[in-house]
């Protein structure tokens, strides 16, 4: 018998997530080869980030920043609990996951902005803009890998397939010790 589930990730959060995965992947793979595709993937990523910021303010419960953004103290306590192996299960983003969401959104926004700046006459051929854009893209790649490792770790720790949850939107219903 399957455990009861609840809807957590709304369709727009899931569409945003997988579209951002696709746009970043396309931008990364076409960076030095197919500039028109690279630029459009960057514009898509920038638009997706703008949507996510808006949705983080007005979307449903688990999409809202106010629901999952935690204080530095909460993040530290969660990290210590995770190291001990007794971190609580969160129905939405856990404090470290929330920190990663914010970091990815900020880094993607900065990558998109510096990419756009490179198309402007004022910044065309300006080394620091191109170097910043490339550094941010490389940082994003490392962050994405850390995000995937974190998702796999949390999936294992709480015996819950978080990739499946981001595809279908449902997670196991909260138990008394879980944080909804």
Secondary structure by P-SEA (a helix, b strand, c coil): ccccccccccaaaaaaaaaaaaaaaaaaaaccccaaaaaaaaaaaaaaaaaaaaaacccccccccccccccaaaaaaaaaaaaacbbbbbccccaaaaaaaaaaaaaaaaaaaaaaaaacccccccaaaaaaaaaaaaaaaaaaaaaaaaaaaaaaaacccaaaaaaccccccccccccc
